[in-house]
Amino acid sequence: MADPYSNLAAEDKAMQTAIADAMDARCKEPAQMAIRKEYLSDLDLPEGAFAVEFGSGTGHVTHDLITLAGADRALGIEPSPVMVQRAETHFASEPGLSFEIGDAKRTSLEDGSVDLVLMHTLLCHVPGPEDVIAEAHRVLKPGGILAVCDGDYDTATAQIADFDPLDQVVRFMIDQNVTNLWVMRRVAGMLAASGFDLGKRRAHSYVAEGEATYYLTVINRGAERMAETGVLFPETAEALKDEARRRVEESTFFGFMSYVSQIACKPG
């Protein structure tokens, strides 16, 4: 199965809705919010800054461009109509915030018109990520900032013992839903090759907490996909989902993933 995020607008509405639900769950988790605050709140934007998120999903991170990064206006560009509708529902009353359906490789933005471009968990899903980086370079003003944050997905795990079956579910989910597994280990070179000056790079650890709302979506979707592809019987998939929920109830669930953020600047 090809990564459904890589051409999300072409997926059926049920798939887009399921991914939107998972994205909402992830964006609202305090641990995920803390990661975004760590790398967005120390950006130095000019007064009246215009910021754009490529691949804006359900809008929460685009909203952060105003509340955390300090932009005056923020635009989210997202290929999925379901995602854009969800974002507009969430943030209809927010001044300075807007969303539109579009392609991060070919936006309608004018050359040199943007102060900040953000790519949050986008490049891992994009075939040809260099094209998205080149588009960001085109639309940024001289001196404009590019902020990239994504998972280092080879670190994703739910393992608490040898041969833990839940960890295999996580690995299957990553295999089925990530195009560029090690993109954040390569992104600095891609940015430099596109003409960016490199800034701060930071590591961010994510551990599922409390009810593990987001990580349970990873387990659930992974188990369901294993059943769809015939790797598991449906009853086995349901049993693994029950195992994850039981671990959460018993405070024995563990879900971990590393994220990396990279800041860069367009010279000038």
Residue pairs with C-beta under 8 A, 6 or more apart in sequence:
1 176
1 225
1 229
3 125
3 176
3 177
3 178
3 179
4 11
4 15
4 19
4 177
5 19
5 125
5 177
5 179
6 125
6 126
6 127
6 179
7 79
8 15
8 16
8 19
8 79
8 80
8 83
9 16
9 79
9 80
9 81
9 101
11 19
11 80
13 82
16 80
16 81
16 82
16 83
17 82
18 221
19 80
19 83
20 57
20 58
20 80
20 82
20 83
20 86
21 217
22 214
22 217
22 218
22 221
23 57
23 58
23 83
24 58
24 60
24 86
25 213
25 214
25 217
26 32
26 214
26 217
27 33
27 57
27 58
27 60
27 61
28 60
28 213
29 208
29 209
29 213
29 214
30 209
31 206
31 207
31 208
31 209
32 206
32 214
35 149
35 204
35 206
35 259
35 261
36 61
36 64
36 68
36 120
36 149
37 64
37 68
38 202
38 204
38 261
39 147
39 149
39 200
39 202
39 204
39 261
39 263
40 64
40 65
40 68
40 69
40 118
40 147
41 68
41 69
42 200
43 69
43 70
43 116
43 145
43 147
43 263
44 145
45 51
45 69
45 70
45 71
45 115
45 116
45 145
46 115
47 72
48 72
49 69
49 70
49 71
49 72
49 73
49 115
49 116
50 71
50 72
50 73
50 74
50 75
50 113
50 114
50 115
50 116
51 65
51 66
51 69
51 71
51 73
51 74
51 75
51 114
51 115
51 116
51 117
51 118
52 74
52 75
52 76
52 77
52 107
52 109
52 114
52 116
52 117
52 118
52 139
53 61
53 62
53 65
53 74
53 75
53 76
53 77
53 117
53 118
53 119
53 120
54 77
54 104
54 107
54 117
54 118
54 119
54 122
54 132
54 135
54 136
55 77
55 78
55 79
55 104
55 119
55 120
55 121
55 122
55 125
55 126
56 62
56 76
56 77
56 78
56 83
56 84
56 87
56 99
57 76
57 78
57 80
57 83
57 87
58 83
58 86
58 87
58 90
59 76
59 83
59 86
59 87
59 88
59 90
59 91
59 97
59 99
60 90
61 118
61 120
62 74
62 75
62 76
62 87
62 91
62 97
62 99
62 118
63 74
63 90
63 91
63 94
63 97
65 71
65 74
65 116
65 118
66 72
66 73
66 74
66 94
66 96
66 97
69 116
69 118
69 147
71 96
71 115
71 116
72 96
73 96
73 97
73 98
74 96
74 97
74 98
75 98
75 99
75 100
76 84
76 87
76 97
76 98
76 99
76 100
77 99
77 100
77 101
77 102
77 103
77 104
77 107
78 84
78 87
78 99
78 100
78 101
78 102
79 101
79 102
79 103
79 104
80 101
81 101
84 99
84 100
84 101
87 99
88 99
91 97
91 99
102 108
104 119
104 122
104 126
104 132
104 135
105 126
105 128
105 131
105 132
105 135
106 135
107 135
107 139
109 139
110 139
111 138
111 139
112 138
112 139
112 140
112 141
112 142
112 144
113 139
113 141
114 139
114 140
114 141
114 144
115 140
115 141
115 144
115 145
116 140
116 144
116 145
116 146
116 147
117 136
117 139
117 140
117 144
117 145
117 146
117 147
118 146
118 147
118 148
119 132
119 136
119 146
119 147
119 148
119 149
119 150
120 147
120 148
120 149
120 150
121 149
121 150
121 151
122 132
122 150
123 129
123 132
123 133
123 148
123 150
123 180
123 183
123 184
123 187
124 150
124 151
124 153
124 178
124 179
124 180
124 181
124 183
124 184
125 177
125 178
125 179
125 180
126 132
126 179
126 180
127 179
129 180
129 183
129 187
129 190
130 190
130 193
130 194
133 146
133 190
133 191
133 194
133 196
134 194
136 146
137 146
137 194
137 195
137 196
137 266
140 146
140 266
141 266
141 268
142 266
142 267
142 268
143 265
143 266
143 267
143 268
144 265
144 266
145 199
145 263
145 264
145 265
145 266
146 191
146 196
146 263
146 264
146 265
146 266
147 261
147 262
147 263
148 184
148 187
148 191
148 261
148 262
148 263
148 264
149 204
149 259
149 260
149 261
149 262
150 183
150 184
150 187
150 259
150 260
151 178
151 184
151 257
151 258
151 259
152 182
152 184
152 185
152 257
152 258
152 259
152 260
153 174
153 178
153 181
153 182
153 257
154 181
154 182
155 256
155 257
155 258
156 170
156 171
156 174
156 218
156 256
156 257
157 167
157 170
157 254
157 255
157 256
157 257
158 164
158 166
158 167
158 169
158 170
158 215
158 219
158 244
158 253
158 254
158 255
158 256
159 166
159 167
159 254
160 166
160 247
160 252
160 254
165 240
165 243
166 219
166 240
166 243
166 244
166 247
169 218
169 219
169 222
169 223
169 226
169 240
169 244
170 218
170 219
170 222
170 255
172 222
172 225
172 226
172 231
173 218
173 219
173 221
173 222
173 225
174 181
176 222
176 225
177 221
180 186
184 259
184 260
184 262
185 260
187 260
187 262
188 198
188 201
188 262
191 198
191 262
191 264
192 198
195 266
195 267
196 264
196 265
196 266
196 267
197 264
197 265
197 266
197 267
198 262
198 263
198 264
199 262
199 263
199 264
199 265
200 261
200 262
200 263
201 260
201 261
201 262
201 263
202 260
202 261
203 258
203 259
203 260
204 258
204 259
204 260
204 261
205 256
205 258
205 259
206 256
206 257
206 258
206 259
207 254
207 255
207 256
208 214
208 215
208 253
208 254
208 255
208 256
211 248
212 244
212 248
212 253
212 255
215 253
215 255
216 244
216 245
216 248
218 255
219 240
219 241
219 244
220 241
220 244
223 232
223 237
223 238
223 240
223 241
224 237
226 232
226 237
227 233
227 234
227 236
227 237
232 240
244 253
247 253
247 254
